[in-house]
């Protein structure tokens, strides 16, 4: 072995010392971060409550929050569940009125939300669990992508044989479904506004509001209301955001489903801690818990949607997003003007003012 010169030994020792110093600095930095987070947790317990505004699956919210309370004793939970459109409107109205009631907001965003970020809706911070997520889930250290939802067609398998079920969006306008089709109204949901934009602007299906009215569509409140209507047989087929689909399939519900090969839209469920939250530390603890391995597992089970943490398991009964044909980010299809146009036109066609 070649012997080192005195100069080489000097540099070797120096670099070795730098490694020790760097390692020590990293350890100290990690310890400081852990200490800071421990302070946040203690402050959250002192606040004692966290208020969640969300678009999460209605029958899964309370079981999900029960898991959070078990993991974080001493922090009570309160929650309000709305469709994305009324939820965004509510938070925006409260913010402008200086009424700050929500600590954490989870919703499918549109341009109003991104504009709200510029106006100070969200707290800028870095959840400790963020290191376990792809970089693209992070929106300016303010909003964090937790879940994905896709638009689908479903049917009651006891009423509609699979071979006769609609397979494409255009099939929903077939007169054979007249009076037997359901959906969430576009004035209630951003995801449906995006789907309508896809139908009309990408697939060129024409005036889908007029076509749905001609086919006697029935409106239901949210994906939970739609899928229960299909299970009961109130309608035979429906357009749906697939929020409640996986857990009900797991329970054996007689539901058929398809993601049309012509494509579908995807919405991203983003979470943020309100900048003027009444319980900001508890808000941080809740959102960070939803990003932990356990939180993502519970969100997968009770939220019924694909989650975004690296290495998270797939849904048990639905295909992964990369396995679907032509999945389009719905947020890229609509501007505030296009959203307003869709909502106003559908309201006018259906006489809802």
N, C-alpha and C positions, 0 to 999 in steps of 0.2 A: 504494500500500500504506500502511495506517495505521501510523504510527510508534508504538513502545511507549513508555510513560512510564518514567521512571527506576524507579518501583516495580515495574512489569511486567518491566523488564529484570533487576531484582534477583531476582524470583521465578523468572524463566526460567533465570537462571544457577544459582540454588540447586537447582532441580529437575534441571537438566542434571548438576550435580555429584552429586546423589543417585543419578542413573542410573549414573554412572560408578562410584560407590562400591558400589552394589548389584551391578553387573556384576562388579566386582573381587571382591566378597565371594562371589558365585556361583562365579567361577573358582577362588578359593582353596578354597572348600568342595568343589568337584569334584576339585581336585587332592589335597586331603586324603583324600577318599574313595578315590581311586585308589591313593594311597600306602598307606592302611590295608589295601586289598584285596591289594596287592602283598605286604604283610607276611603276610597270611593264606596266600597261595600259597606263599611261602617256608617258612612254618611247616609247611604241608601236605607239602612235599617233604622236610622234615626228619623228619616222622612216617613218611613212606615207604609207607604202606599205608592203604587205606580198606576197611571191611567193610560190605557191603550185604546187608540182609535185604529180600526183595521177593517180589511176586506176579507179576512180569513174565513174559512169554511164555518158556517154558523154553528153546527153541532160539534165542531172540534175545538172551538175557542176555549171553553171552560175546562175540558180535560187537559188541554195544552197548558193553560195557566195554572191548573192544579199541579202539574209536574214542575212548573217554575217555582211555585210556592214551596213545594217539598224540597227543592234544591236551594231555596233561598228563604228559610224561615224568618219571620219577622217583617216580611214585605207583603202587604195585602195587594190585591189586584182589583181594578175596576176596568170595565171595557165597554166600548160602544162599537157595534158592527154595522156598517153600511156598505152599499155598493160604492164603487170607486168615484163615480160622478158626484153623488150627494156628500160623500165623505170629504172630497177635495173642496167642494163648495162650503161645507160646514167649517172646516179648518180655516179656510181663507177668510170667511166672514168673521169668525172669532178673532183671528189674528188682526184684522183691520179694526175691529172694535176694541182691541186691547184686552180681550178676554182669553186668557191663556189657561186652558183646561187640560189639554192633552200633554202627556210626557213622551209617548212614543206613537208614531204614525206608521202604519204599514198599508201601502196602497199601490195600485197600478198607476204609474204616473203618466201625465201628459205635459204639454208645454206650460200649463198653469203651475205645475209642481216645480218644473225646472226654473221658471221665472220666480217662483216663491223662494227658491234657494238664494237667488240674488237679492231678494228683499229681506232675508234674515229669518226664514222659516226654521232652518235647521242648525243645530249645534255642530261646530267643526271639532272633531276629536278622532282618536284612533282606537277602536276597540282592541283589546289585547288579542282576541281571537282572529283578527283580520289576517294575520300571517298564514293562516290555514286556508285561504281562499285565493282563487285566481285574481290577478290584478284588475281585470275588467269589472269585478263586482263593486269596486270602489268608485264612487262618484264624488270626487273632491273632498274626501274625508268627512262627508256630510251624510250621504245616502249610500246604502249598501244593499245590493241585490241578494235577496234571500231565497226566492222561488221563481219558477217559470210556470206559466199557464198557457195552454193551447186551446184553440177553438175546435170543436168537434161536432159531429152529427150523432145523435143517439136515438134508439127506438126501443119500444117495449117488445121483447122477444116472444111474449105470449100472444101479442096482437099482430105482430108483423114478422113473417118468416125472413130470415137473413137474406135470402135470395131476392126478396121483393123490397128490401129496405133501401132508402136513398143512399147513394155512395158519393155523390158530388153535390156541391152547393146548388147547382142549377136544378137538381132533382127535387129540392124543397118547394119549388114553384109548380110542381106537377099537380094538376087538379085533383088527382086521386087522394091527395092529403088535405083537401079542403075541409076546414073545421077540425082537423086532427093534428095540427102542428102548433108547437109552442116555442117561445123564445123570451129572452130578457129584452125589454125595450131599450133602444139606443139612448134615450134621455136619462137612463139610469146608470149606464155602464160605459166607461171609456173603452173597455175591451170590445164591446159590441159596436161602438162607433168605428173602431179600427177594422173590425170584420166587415162592416158595411162598405168602408172605403176599399177594402180588398175586393169585395164582390163587384163593386161598380167601377172602380178605377183600374184595377188590375185584370179582372176576369171579364169586364165589360158585360155584366148581366143586366144592365139597364136600371130602371127605377125599381129598386127592390122593395121600397116601402109600398108602392102601389101594388106590386106583385104579391106581397105578403098580405095586404088587406084583401085583395081579390081571393086569396086562398084561405081567408078566415083565420088568420093566425091568432093565437091566444097568448097574452102576455102574462108572465109570472115574475114574482119578485126574486131576482137573484138565481144563481145556479142551483142552490138548494131547493128553491121552490119549483124550478123547472124539472129537476130530476125526480122529485116526489110526484109531480103531476104525471110524468111518464110512467112511473112505477104503478100509480093508482089507475092508470088508463084514462085519465082526463084528456090526454092527447096521446097519439101513437108515436110521433116522432118530434124531435126538437133540435134546435141549435143550442149549443151550450159551451160555456167556458168550463174546462174539465176539472174545476176545483173539487167537486164532490165525487167524481167518477170512480177513482181508484178504491177508496174505502168501501163504497157500496158494492163494487164488483167483488171485493174481498169478502163481503158479507153474503155473496150469492144472489144479489139483486138480478132480476131477469132483464138485463140491459145489454143491447148490442151497441156497438160504437164503431165509428170510422173517422179517420183524419183524411179528408179527400186528397187524392193524388194530384189534383190541380194546385194544391197548396193550402196553407192555413196561416193564420196570424198567431204570433206568440206575444204575450205580455209579460213583463218582468215585475214581480212584486218587490218593491223597494221599502226599506225601513229607515227611519231617521228619528233621532231624539230632537224634540222641539227646542229651539234655542232659548225660548222663554218658558220652558217647562216648569210647572210648579214643583216638581220633584225630579230635578235633573239627574241626580245620582242614581235614584231608583230606575230612571229611564235608561241610563247607561247599563246598569246591571241586567235589566230585562233584554235589551237589544243584544248585548254581548252574550247572554245565555242562549239566545236563539241562534247564535253563531257557533256555540260550542258543539262538540261531537254529539253530546246528549241532546242538546236543544234542536239540532238539525234532525236527529233521529225522531224526536217527538213531533217536530214540524212536518216531517215526512209522513208520519203516521196520522196525526190529527189534522194536518193542513191539506193532505191529499195531493200535494204537488211535488214536482222535482225540486230538490234543494241544490245549493250551489257550492257547498264546502267540498274541497278536494277529497276524493276517496269516499264520498257519501254513497250509500247504496241506492240502487234504482227503485222506482216504484214497482210494486209486485205484479200489477195487472195491466200496466200501460207501457207503450213503447217509449224509449228514450228519444228526446228531441232530435239528436243527430240521425236517428233511423227513419225520420219522417221525410216526406217529399216537400221541397219548396216551403220551408218554414220562414216566414217573413216577420221581422220585428215590427209589430203594429205601430209603435210610436213613430216610426219613420214614414208612415203613410198619411198622417194627418197633421195639419196645422190647426191652430185655434180657429181659423176661419172655416176650414173644412169641417171641423167638429161642429161648429155652430150651424153650418149649412145642413149637416146630416140631422142634427137634433131638431132644428126648426122644421125641416121638411117632413120628418116622421111625425112630429107632433101635429102638423097641419093635416097630413093625410089621415091620421087617426082621430082628429078632433080633440087632441089633448093639449090644452093651452095653460 
